[in-house]
Amino acid sequence: TQAEAGQMPAALATLQELRQKVPQAAPRALYERGLLYAHSGDDAAAVREYQAGLALAPRLPHLHLALAQVLAHQGELLEAARHAQTAQSLGLAVPAELLQQLQAPPQSPAPTPTP
């Protein structure tokens, strides 16, 4: 694929063109763009793409799962859990690692020693 060949800008442009020319493909194109951004480490851009896709197709479980994974990576565990649960309710299996991460108690900062 274009992204694997180090041509992320071209891949993003192709998906944007698909989104514009074939409106019914827009949610899938946004999902793919989100994957590209997430893979490149741009979580904020991935979240924007996934949210835009969900605005068009709120019942696509893969968008909910992908958004849950990025949000969990960002530490937004409550919002991530909500999207993971939605993905499950729409019939998509959620990876066990993500479920464990979402069920882990929040880490509190270590107490600072007092002199």
QUIMOZI-V937996 format. One record per residue. N is the residue number from 1. PSI is psi in degrees with one decimal (none if undefined). Layout:
<<N	PSI> <N	PSI>>
This chain:
<<1	166.0> <2	-39.6> <3	-40.6> <4	-28.2> <5	9.5> <6	20.3> <7	50.0> <8	-44.8> <9	-40.5> <10	-39.7> <11	-42.8> <12	-40.9> <13	-40.6> <14	-43.5> <15	-36.5> <16	-41.4> <17	-42.8> <18	-44.3> <19	-40.9> <20	-38.3> <21	-29.1> <22	84.3> <23	-34.7> <24	-15.3> <25	-3.5> <26	-46.6> <27	-41.0> <28	-40.1> <29	-40.7> <30	-38.6> <31	-47.9> <32	-40.8> <33	-41.4> <34	-41.9> <35	-43.1> <36	-46.5> <37	-44.4> <38	-42.4> <39	-31.7> <40	-4.1> <41	5.2> <42	77.9> <43	-38.7> <44	-43.2> <45	-38.6> <46	-45.1> <47	-44.6> <48	-44.5> <49	-45.2> <50	-42.7> <51	-39.1> <52	-40.2> <53	-41.7> <54	-29.2> <55	-31.2> <56	-32.6> <57	76.5> <58	-8.5> <59	17.7> <60	107.8> <61	-33.2> <62	-34.2> <63	-42.1> <64	-43.6> <65	-45.2> <66	-41.7> <67	-40.6> <68	-42.3> <69	-43.1> <70	-42.2> <71	-40.2> <72	-40.8> <73	-34.2> <74	-4.9> <75	6.8> <76	69.0> <77	-36.6> <78	-46.2> <79	-38.6> <80	-42.7> <81	-38.8> <82	-43.4> <83	-35.6> <84	-41.9> <85	-40.5> <86	-43.7> <87	-43.7> <88	-44.6> <89	-21.5> <90	6.3> <91	11.0> <92	134.5> <93	132.8> <94	129.8> <95	139.7> <96	-36.6> <97	-39.7> <98	-42.4> <99	-41.3> <100	-43.5> <101	-39.2> <102	-22.6> <103	-9.6> <104	139.4> <105	145.3> <106	141.5> <107	124.6> <108	150.1> <109	146.1> <110	139.8> <111	143.9> <112	133.8> <113	142.9> <114	139.2> <115	none>>
